[in-house]
């Protein structure tokens, strides 16, 4: 039997301070000094972008100079549209919320919300599944300190700690009934959060280049708002580099996306920016009850 606690310990150890080298040299250097980072985490996860790959080879000399200009203009347009979406949302909705899993795209949105001065108008919600990487919970504290806010944390309704959950539902509940696990640890906590906050709009970080069910996302989707729908994963990293935005520690060691410990693996650098590549390390060895491969975490398939 596979136990979550042993998986947590093994994967956390594997992810911690291993050397990890990007396959492409950075186009420009950056520093994590402007980030309000935990010195303890920085020792193993400096967040200096040195191990984060680039998806596009911009060449050298004239090509590099001109391609950087093109990227700059594109990013400025994306930023302007993101700001416009947030402005429109705040002007037309009374109680918008933003759910963050603290992955790269979510860091873009959180930074944009903060820069727009909307952290007092948009409530930030975080779902603790009790099966997250320890670094994810550490990073939540970092961004709260960096931006000066407190996220509203929700988890399984009848358990207050991972130990309580494991005692009541078993350490391998995600293996025995994935639908029940999703319901208990993701769907119900989210629905409770949306109800308790009386949310009238839900900001999330889904994008078209995630692929699968997300391939044709609009920005405005009734109750859901997808401000990064037309961004690419590479666009997200261009933004994070440009503004030296704090990002998840485990991106430094090869995780392109982060979810639960037991179903998330590293993704080869060369696959990070391919279509659907960001999430290709998620939902490993998980299937829906109809036998199809699992591609959604539960909250977006309800």
Number of C-alpha atoms within 10 A of each C-alpha: 6 10 13 21 17 12 16 18 14 12 17 16 11 11 24 17 15 13 11 13 15 18 13 16 14 14 13 9 10 16 13 17 11 12 19 15 21 17 10 9 17 13 11 17 23 19 26 20 21 18 21 25 22 20 17 10 12 16 12 11 8 10 12 14 12 14 16 14 12 12 14 15 12 13 18 13 12 19 17 12 15 22 18 13 18 22 14 11 19 16 9 12 14 14 17 24 25 23 22 20 21 25 20 24 28 21 23 26 24 23 20 17 22 16 12 12 11 15 20 10 14 24 21 20 21 21 21 20 20 22 19 20 21 14 17 20 14 14 20 18 16 20 25 13 15 16 16 10 15 15 17 13 14 20 23 22 12 10 17 12 14 19 14 13 20 17 11 12 14 15 20 17 18 19 16 11 12 19 17 13 19 18 18 20 24 22 23 18 23 22 14 14 21 19 11 9 15 13 18 16 23 21 25 21 22 24 23 22 22 22 18 12 12 17 16 14 19 18 19 15 11 10 11 19 24 21 24 28 22 19 18 19 24 19 20 20 23 17 21 19 20 13 14 19 22 24 28 25 23 24 20 27 22 23 25 28 24 24 22 19 22 25 17 22 22 20 19 16 22 14 16 25 19 16 17 19 21 26 24 22 20 26 20 14 11 17 15 13 11 7 8 9 13 17 20 16 18 17 15 13 9 8
